[in-house]
Amino acid sequence: MAEEAKAQRQRKREDAEMAKKARAEEAARAKELRSQQQAVATLKKAQNRSSTALQTTSRSAVKKKAPRRRVVRRGNSVAPAPAPPPAPPKTTTRGRQIKTPAKFN
């Protein structure tokens, strides 16, 4: 009787070990599958990101609008105003002259 109980416990232990190994193998397969799927997704993302610049639309060149021409009446021709005198040279607080770029004059 003791021998039978001992043998039964041994069989239970072996069954539990086999089930544990089977679960571990299944978990390892599932983990491998997840890692493969993640690698595929990462590769797709990388390819999509590299091609996004190619998918943007090209902008058309901005055309300069012609300035509107104003019609001058015949009878009211006014002599052009005299040009203003040149501005005095710009100086620092210590009296040195500053040469400013033409676009700021």
Order of alpha helices (4+ residues) and beta strands (2+ residues): alpha
